[in-house]
Amino acid sequence: MTSAFSGARGRLVALLPGRADLADMRRDPRRDLLAGLTVAIVALPLALGFGVSSGLGAEAGLATAVVAGAFAALFGGSNVQVSGPTGAMTVVLVPIVGRYGPTGVLTVGLMAGIMLVALAAVRAGKYMQYVPAPVVEGFTLGIACVIGLQQVPNALGVPKPEGDRVLVVAWRAVAEFATSPNWTALGVAVAVAALMLAGARWRPTVPFSILAVIAATLVAQAAHLDAATPIGDLPAGLPAPSLAFLDLGSLGTLVAPAVAVAALAALESLLSASVADGMTVGRRHDPDRELFGQGLANIAAPLFGGVPATGAIARTAVNVRTGAGSRLAALTHAAILAVIVFAAAPLVSKIPLAALAGVLLATAIRMVEVGSLKAMAGATRSDALILLLTAAATLALDLVYAVIIGLVVAGALALRAVAKQARFDKVPLDRGDHSAEEHALLAEHIVAYRIDGPLFFAAAHRFLMELTEVADVRVVILRMSRVSTMDATGALVLKDAVDKLNRRGIVVMASGIRPGQRRALESVGTLDLLRPNGREYATTPEAIKAARDQLEMAGVLPAVPAQKSHDLSEEAAR
């Protein structure tokens, strides 16, 4: 009991901030403060835009950026990760808002946060490394498409049509625009997106997103562009923390959405932290601590009216590129956004929705790395198929289903490739010191097969069909020293093959069975068919000698004096 308690206490302490984090924050605070200011400028329009896109409003996006951003920065597993509302999470939240309303989203976020903390407690962070690269690339491509389609109503200046499928909503918005076009809103969205994309090529270090939004807001106010609908009134500050949204009776119906949100938060946050590792030298994030930090962030955000949050790849990249070296930068980003919420809410409320749509359209376009997609699609046909399926599932279904489908297809194709490596070859008998005539006579009645590679469920049945087609022999020798792995299916198929050959009067012998394969063979009774009659041997020459003795006893071969010992080659010994 004491040992278990000590172990649990040690795991909890490992997830909490330590002295090393404080030492990092003291190393170069000026650089971290400047990086945090830059990230806050970039994050402001994104937080507003994703809040609006989620259906809970711009204030929810700001609350998430402030509260979740601070908690994830303090407790997360990466020194440079920046968290907040993201496009990927918005994609998941839109149907949840439509079905369960804003209070349902807040409850889902709270439940997802608890799930993330539980995942951290069981050390589940390490499993992120098993997600194949084509799944991640397809996932990112699909998200970019969905984010872009979500912005169509605001970019066209039309009310958001009914529906929870992004393709349907976008199509209805285009139809509405065709009957009553709002060229002002479209012009604002296109101008903001164009300025961001062109500016990123010209001066990558300049935050053109905030400059474009400020310019669009000033033009809309100066020219009295009524068609450019503004965000609307924002509260001058964060609301007091509250659990008033929580309905205990609805928890059962919200488990599935909460699992989807938790899975996405874990996947995107760990992916973003991995990207940050690749952009820095000598830094590695702690995946379990990252899950813990994201869990606390998602527990805290709903209390202030915020939507679920994840690590944000784009904001994290800006943080790293501007010189962030500790958690102080991400904490500064959250603090500056908090100041904006308290001091500049009236100004922020005048930003046109079309301008935010333009920001998110440009963000979606920049998410698509054409070179990376080409490289992945050109690697193998399997990689291209996985990428396209994941992207299509993201667009047509939802993100969690997309990842599951991508993983299942990737696993199936990987098993298919491994199964193809399994070989079942007929090999000539080792000549030893037999005469040519005797060797030819042995070869008429004994056949040896060498099994190379894995003998498991994906390859076993092909092996069974080939083995049971053996005819016109008295003894079959299975050389098994090169079997790399074997599961219960492979052991059962082997047992079935031995049984069928025995019933046809063919003796089956095995050589070179490895210790690691014995458990599977014993569990299904395969060895029981070999042991009673002494048909299992350590080496192939021993099996050939036993087969010859068997044929002599049956009168098939003439008896000869015992052969003198001879040197066995290394190949024969296997």
HELIX and SHEET records of a PDB file:
HELIX    1   1 THR A    2  LEU A   15  1                                  14    
HELIX    2   2 ARG A   19  ARG A   27  1                                   9    
HELIX    3   3 PRO A   29  SER A   54  1                                  26    
HELIX    4   4 ALA A   58  PHE A   75  1                                  18    
HELIX    5   5 GLY A   87  ALA A  121  1                                  35    
HELIX    6   6 GLY A  125  TYR A  130  5                                   6    
HELIX    7   7 ALA A  133  GLN A  150  1                                  18    
HELIX    8   8 VAL A  152  LEU A  156  1                                   5    
HELIX    9   9 VAL A  166  THR A  179  1                                  14    
HELIX   10  10 TRP A  183  TRP A  202  1                                  20    
HELIX   11  11 PHE A  208  ALA A  222  1                                  15    
HELIX   12  12 LEU A  248  SER A  250  5                                   3    
HELIX   13  13 GLY A  252  LEU A  254  5                                   3    
HELIX   14  14 VAL A  255  MET A  279  1                                  25    
HELIX   15  15 PRO A  287  LEU A  303  1                                  17    
HELIX   16  16 ILE A  313  ARG A  321  1                                   9    
HELIX   17  17 ARG A  327  ALA A  343  1                                  17    
HELIX   18  18 ALA A  345  VAL A  348  1                                   4    
HELIX   19  19 LEU A  353  MET A  367  1                                  15    
HELIX   20  20 VAL A  370  ALA A  379  1                                  10    
HELIX   21  21 ARG A  381  ALA A  396  1                                  16    
HELIX   22  22 LEU A  399  GLN A  421  1                                  23    
HELIX   23  23 ALA A  436  HIS A  445  1                                  10    
HELIX   24  24 ALA A  460  LEU A  467  1                                   8    
HELIX   25  25 ALA A  488  ARG A  503  1                                  16    
HELIX   26  26 PRO A  515  VAL A  524  1                                  10    
HELIX   27  27 LEU A  527  LEU A  529  5                                   3    
HELIX   28  28 THR A  540  MET A  553  1                                  14    
HELIX   29  29 GLU A  570  ALA A  573  1                                   4    
SHEET    1   A 2 SER A  83  GLY A  84  0                                        
SHEET    2   A 2 THR A 310  GLY A 311 -1                                        
SHEET    1   B 5 ARG A 423  VAL A 427  0                                        
SHEET    2   B 5 ILE A 446  LEU A 455 -1                                        
SHEET    3   B 5 VAL A 475  ARG A 479  1                                        
SHEET    4   B 5 VAL A 507  SER A 511  1                                        
SHEET    5   B 5 GLU A 536  TYR A 537  1                                        
SHEET    1   C 3 ARG A 423  VAL A 427  0                                        
SHEET    2   C 3 ILE A 446  LEU A 455 -1                                        
SHEET    3   C 3 VAL A 483  MET A 486  1                                        
END                                                                             
